[in-house]
Amino acid sequence: MTLSPDRVLPSTVQLEACENYQKQSYRNRCYILAGDGVQMLQVPVVHGADMAITRVQVDYSTPWVVRTQRALDTAYETSAYYEYYREELFSLLEAKPQTLWELNLSTIRFLLDKTGIACRLSPTSAFAREEADDYRTTIHPKREDSVLTDLGLDKAYYQVFRDRMGGFTPKLSCLDLLFNEGPDSILWLKKL
């Protein structure tokens, strides 16, 4: 990963395109803050012999798209900016990309565009070995980590259910930041 000097100007981020899919990772899940606490949104995948990350098929045999849309509506309908992003985000889901890779890329591009982050995404052409600024194995939903704290990125922003939850809830999807801060998301990110 190569970040620009101010961490907001155009950067290049390499996406690992040559790994195998890893179960129970952030590759097919994220977390949002609902009225009753943190809720996981998960994209089901078809498990098979070929589990290369760019070829893992999304499983549309269950109504996960509708469930995801309802969960987002319930969690963020009262947030300040949800209504401005809802339709475009839902159109990404309703397009039913064939692979998890395609779905993730479209979602990442949506988030980069809406938060105002100028970033070039560069898929790897060969499996890249881990380097100092590599978080592929460090950041995992099943393990505790202190990455955000260590980097000084654990700053609070407004959240709809903050009072009900007893304060700021960290480690949520960037969707949470976008729906609560909207176009000011970039200002919050620049403060980091």
C-alpha beads as a LAMMPS data file, in Angstrom:
LAMMPS data file: protein, C-alpha beads

192 atoms
191 bonds

1 atom types
1 bond types

-500.0 500.0 xlo xhi
-500.0 500.0 ylo yhi
-500.0 500.0 zlo zhi

Masses

1 110.0

Atoms # bond

1 1 1 0.000 0.000 0.000
2 1 1 1.367 3.411 -0.951
3 1 1 -0.349 6.319 0.740
4 1 1 0.040 9.890 -0.359
5 1 1 1.806 12.262 2.075
6 1 1 -1.464 13.617 3.454
7 1 1 -3.146 10.166 3.237
8 1 1 -6.046 11.629 1.229
9 1 1 -4.570 12.694 -2.127
10 1 1 -4.381 9.981 -4.814
11 1 1 -2.934 6.820 -3.404
12 1 1 -2.441 3.362 -4.805
13 1 1 -3.784 0.427 -2.850
14 1 1 -2.968 -3.096 -3.942
15 1 1 -5.787 -5.587 -3.559
16 1 1 -4.708 -9.195 -3.168
17 1 1 -6.189 -10.895 -6.218
18 1 1 -4.126 -14.087 -6.018
19 1 1 -5.114 -15.474 -2.641
20 1 1 -7.650 -18.141 -1.806
21 1 1 -10.909 -17.182 -0.148
22 1 1 -10.721 -17.328 3.640
23 1 1 -13.809 -18.352 5.588
24 1 1 -15.027 -16.159 8.453
25 1 1 -13.038 -13.143 7.272
26 1 1 -13.996 -9.622 6.231
27 1 1 -14.003 -10.766 2.596
28 1 1 -17.730 -11.497 2.795
29 1 1 -18.920 -9.670 5.907
30 1 1 -19.117 -6.316 7.607
31 1 1 -20.637 -4.914 10.774
32 1 1 -23.189 -2.149 11.229
33 1 1 -24.730 -0.545 14.295
34 1 1 -28.416 -1.312 14.725
35 1 1 -30.783 -0.290 17.515
36 1 1 -30.045 -3.480 19.432
37 1 1 -26.267 -3.411 18.952
38 1 1 -23.675 -4.485 16.420
39 1 1 -25.089 -6.577 13.591
40 1 1 -23.175 -8.609 11.022
41 1 1 -24.093 -8.432 7.347
42 1 1 -22.848 -11.453 5.429
43 1 1 -22.694 -12.325 1.739
44 1 1 -23.145 -16.092 1.288
45 1 1 -20.756 -17.743 -1.140
46 1 1 -20.780 -20.990 -3.097
47 1 1 -18.105 -23.295 -1.720
48 1 1 -16.355 -25.456 -4.273
49 1 1 -13.054 -26.792 -5.465
50 1 1 -11.847 -23.474 -6.897
51 1 1 -11.802 -20.927 -4.085
52 1 1 -9.490 -18.372 -5.726
53 1 1 -10.654 -15.001 -4.393
54 1 1 -11.481 -13.612 -7.849
55 1 1 -13.625 -16.631 -8.754
56 1 1 -15.643 -17.248 -5.576
57 1 1 -19.301 -17.152 -6.590
58 1 1 -21.928 -15.240 -4.619
59 1 1 -24.792 -17.495 -3.523
60 1 1 -28.120 -15.912 -4.472
61 1 1 -30.193 -18.981 -3.518
62 1 1 -31.191 -17.235 -0.267
63 1 1 -32.786 -13.766 -0.013
64 1 1 -29.681 -12.187 1.565
65 1 1 -29.929 -9.055 -0.609
66 1 1 -33.412 -8.246 0.701
67 1 1 -32.361 -9.048 4.285
68 1 1 -29.329 -6.789 3.928
69 1 1 -31.436 -3.956 2.529
70 1 1 -33.952 -4.294 5.373
71 1 1 -31.161 -4.359 7.976
72 1 1 -29.628 -1.200 6.515
73 1 1 -33.024 0.526 6.347
74 1 1 -33.759 -0.337 9.982
75 1 1 -30.318 0.678 11.233
76 1 1 -29.818 3.881 9.265
77 1 1 -33.209 5.280 8.255
78 1 1 -32.848 8.013 10.879
79 1 1 -29.227 8.861 10.066
80 1 1 -28.584 12.196 8.416
81 1 1 -27.340 10.942 5.039
82 1 1 -28.654 7.437 4.449
83 1 1 -31.388 8.565 2.061
84 1 1 -28.787 10.205 -0.210
85 1 1 -26.784 7.005 -0.699
86 1 1 -29.414 4.286 -0.292
87 1 1 -30.554 3.865 -3.901
88 1 1 -27.070 3.764 -5.409
89 1 1 -25.855 1.268 -2.805
90 1 1 -28.929 -0.914 -3.283
91 1 1 -28.434 -0.870 -7.057
92 1 1 -24.976 -2.410 -6.502
93 1 1 -26.567 -5.268 -4.569
94 1 1 -29.471 -5.665 -6.976
95 1 1 -27.051 -5.909 -9.923
96 1 1 -26.158 -9.334 -8.476
97 1 1 -22.475 -9.473 -9.393
98 1 1 -21.500 -13.059 -10.109
99 1 1 -18.375 -13.104 -7.944
100 1 1 -17.555 -11.859 -4.471
101 1 1 -14.552 -10.065 -5.989
102 1 1 -16.827 -8.036 -8.310
103 1 1 -19.224 -7.208 -5.469
104 1 1 -16.390 -6.126 -3.184
105 1 1 -14.762 -3.997 -5.899
106 1 1 -18.003 -2.193 -6.695
107 1 1 -18.634 -1.578 -2.995
108 1 1 -15.089 -0.310 -2.394
109 1 1 -15.341 2.022 -5.392
110 1 1 -18.712 3.301 -4.142
111 1 1 -17.259 4.029 -0.687
112 1 1 -14.134 5.693 -2.089
113 1 1 -16.229 7.900 -4.355
114 1 1 -18.771 8.889 -1.708
115 1 1 -16.225 9.582 1.021
116 1 1 -14.085 11.616 -1.375
117 1 1 -10.974 9.460 -1.198
118 1 1 -8.931 9.635 -4.385
119 1 1 -7.445 6.186 -4.666
120 1 1 -6.280 3.851 -7.392
121 1 1 -7.047 0.196 -6.817
122 1 1 -4.455 -2.165 -8.203
123 1 1 -5.090 -5.932 -8.127
124 1 1 -1.939 -7.975 -7.600
125 1 1 -0.712 -10.183 -10.457
126 1 1 1.001 -12.653 -8.116
127 1 1 0.517 -13.502 -4.472
128 1 1 2.299 -10.760 -2.547
129 1 1 4.250 -11.712 0.533
130 1 1 3.416 -9.842 3.722
131 1 1 5.152 -6.538 4.336
132 1 1 5.295 -4.077 7.236
133 1 1 2.126 -2.188 6.242
134 1 1 0.196 -5.345 5.340
135 1 1 -2.950 -5.976 7.357
136 1 1 -4.351 -9.016 5.519
137 1 1 -3.814 -11.350 8.455
138 1 1 -3.819 -8.793 11.274
139 1 1 -7.336 -7.439 10.795
140 1 1 -9.757 -10.321 11.226
141 1 1 -13.292 -10.406 12.688
142 1 1 -12.496 -13.407 14.877
143 1 1 -9.371 -11.942 16.515
144 1 1 -8.775 -8.915 18.677
145 1 1 -6.435 -6.327 17.220
146 1 1 -5.216 -2.869 18.128
147 1 1 -4.490 -1.655 14.593
148 1 1 -6.770 1.398 14.725
149 1 1 -5.486 2.398 18.157
150 1 1 -1.849 1.798 17.181
151 1 1 -2.262 4.004 14.089
152 1 1 -4.181 6.684 15.996
153 1 1 -7.303 6.039 13.914
154 1 1 -9.761 5.215 16.695
155 1 1 -11.492 8.609 16.717
156 1 1 -15.217 8.900 17.392
157 1 1 -17.793 10.393 15.024
158 1 1 -21.551 10.814 15.413
159 1 1 -23.546 7.549 15.390
160 1 1 -27.330 7.271 15.467
161 1 1 -27.463 4.822 18.387
162 1 1 -24.493 6.231 20.289
163 1 1 -26.469 7.159 23.402
164 1 1 -28.268 3.820 23.503
165 1 1 -24.964 1.937 23.158
166 1 1 -23.217 3.930 25.891
167 1 1 -20.832 5.742 23.569
168 1 1 -19.016 5.320 20.288
169 1 1 -18.921 1.847 18.711
170 1 1 -15.666 1.221 16.782
171 1 1 -14.763 -1.306 14.051
172 1 1 -17.892 -0.885 11.949
173 1 1 -18.219 -0.771 8.187
174 1 1 -17.296 2.464 6.432
175 1 1 -21.005 2.561 5.583
176 1 1 -21.610 3.627 9.189
177 1 1 -19.303 6.622 8.780
178 1 1 -20.832 7.533 5.402
179 1 1 -24.461 7.325 6.535
180 1 1 -23.788 9.337 9.690
181 1 1 -21.283 11.927 8.394
182 1 1 -22.105 12.041 4.663
183 1 1 -19.935 14.458 2.673
184 1 1 -18.119 15.354 5.906
185 1 1 -16.692 11.813 6.027
186 1 1 -13.606 13.082 4.216
187 1 1 -13.125 15.801 6.834
188 1 1 -13.267 13.191 9.594
189 1 1 -10.793 11.029 7.689
190 1 1 -8.423 13.982 7.149
191 1 1 -8.396 14.619 10.902
192 1 1 -6.897 11.179 11.374

Bonds

1 1 1 2
2 1 2 3
3 1 3 4
4 1 4 5
5 1 5 6
6 1 6 7
7 1 7 8
8 1 8 9
9 1 9 10
10 1 10 11
11 1 11 12
12 1 12 13
13 1 13 14
14 1 14 15
15 1 15 16
16 1 16 17
17 1 17 18
18 1 18 19
19 1 19 20
20 1 20 21
21 1 21 22
22 1 22 23
23 1 23 24
24 1 24 25
25 1 25 26
26 1 26 27
27 1 27 28
28 1 28 29
29 1 29 30
30 1 30 31
31 1 31 32
32 1 32 33
33 1 33 34
34 1 34 35
35 1 35 36
36 1 36 37
37 1 37 38
38 1 38 39
39 1 39 40
40 1 40 41
41 1 41 42
42 1 42 43
43 1 43 44
44 1 44 45
45 1 45 46
46 1 46 47
47 1 47 48
48 1 48 49
49 1 49 50
50 1 50 51
51 1 51 52
52 1 52 53
53 1 53 54
54 1 54 55
55 1 55 56
56 1 56 57
57 1 57 58
58 1 58 59
59 1 59 60
60 1 60 61
61 1 61 62
62 1 62 63
63 1 63 64
64 1 64 65
65 1 65 66
66 1 66 67
67 1 67 68
68 1 68 69
69 1 69 70
70 1 70 71
71 1 71 72
72 1 72 73
73 1 73 74
74 1 74 75
75 1 75 76
76 1 76 77
77 1 77 78
78 1 78 79
79 1 79 80
80 1 80 81
81 1 81 82
82 1 82 83
83 1 83 84
84 1 84 85
85 1 85 86
86 1 86 87
87 1 87 88
88 1 88 89
89 1 89 90
90 1 90 91
91 1 91 92
92 1 92 93
93 1 93 94
94 1 94 95
95 1 95 96
96 1 96 97
97 1 97 98
98 1 98 99
99 1 99 100
100 1 100 101
101 1 101 102
102 1 102 103
103 1 103 104
104 1 104 105
105 1 105 106
106 1 106 107
107 1 107 108
108 1 108 109
109 1 109 110
110 1 110 111
111 1 111 112
112 1 112 113
113 1 113 114
114 1 114 115
115 1 115 116
116 1 116 117
117 1 117 118
118 1 118 119
119 1 119 120
120 1 120 121
121 1 121 122
122 1 122 123
123 1 123 124
124 1 124 125
125 1 125 126
126 1 126 127
127 1 127 128
128 1 128 129
129 1 129 130
130 1 130 131
131 1 131 132
132 1 132 133
133 1 133 134
134 1 134 135
135 1 135 136
136 1 136 137
137 1 137 138
138 1 138 139
139 1 139 140
140 1 140 141
141 1 141 142
142 1 142 143
143 1 143 144
144 1 144 145
145 1 145 146
146 1 146 147
147 1 147 148
148 1 148 149
149 1 149 150
150 1 150 151
151 1 151 152
152 1 152 153
153 1 153 154
154 1 154 155
155 1 155 156
156 1 156 157
157 1 157 158
158 1 158 159
159 1 159 160
160 1 160 161
161 1 161 162
162 1 162 163
163 1 163 164
164 1 164 165
165 1 165 166
166 1 166 167
167 1 167 168
168 1 168 169
169 1 169 170
170 1 170 171
171 1 171 172
172 1 172 173
173 1 173 174
174 1 174 175
175 1 175 176
176 1 176 177
177 1 177 178
178 1 178 179
179 1 179 180
180 1 180 181
181 1 181 182
182 1 182 183
183 1 183 184
184 1 184 185
185 1 185 186
186 1 186 187
187 1 187 188
188 1 188 189
189 1 189 190
190 1 190 191
191 1 191 192
